[in-house]
Amino acid sequence: MQFQQRTLHITDIHLNVKQDSLTSVFTKYGKITNVKMQTQ
C-alpha cells in the first residue's frame, strides 16, 4: 500500500528547537523524509 507525499507546515516554534527534536516528535505519525527549517 503506497501513500501520497504529504507536506506539513508548522509555525510558532521556539528558535532553540533542534531539527532532531522536531523530527522525533512527528515520526509517530509516519516516516519523515525531509525537514526544512526557516526563520523569518
N, C-alpha and C positions, 0 to 999 in steps of 0.2 A: 504494500500500500504506500503510495507516494503522496506527500503533502506539498502544496504550493508554498513558495517562499513567502514569508511574512516580514513586514517591517514594523518595528516598534519604536516610537518616538517618546522619550521620557524627558520631562522638563523639571526644573526647580530641584536640582540635585546639588548638594554642597560641593564646593570646589575641591575639598580634600578627599572625596570618594575616589578610590582607585578602580581601574578597569577590571582587575581581577575580582574585587568585591562585588561589583555590579554584575559581572558575568555569573558568578556563583549564585547570586540571588535569583536570576532568571533562568538558570539551567533546569530548574524543576518544571518549567513549562515546555521544555523542548531543547533540542540541540542548538547551541549558539555558534554560528559560523563566522560572524564578522561583528566587530564592535567599533564604533566610531564615536569619539567624544569630542565635543566642540564647545568653546566658550564664546560668549558674545558680550 
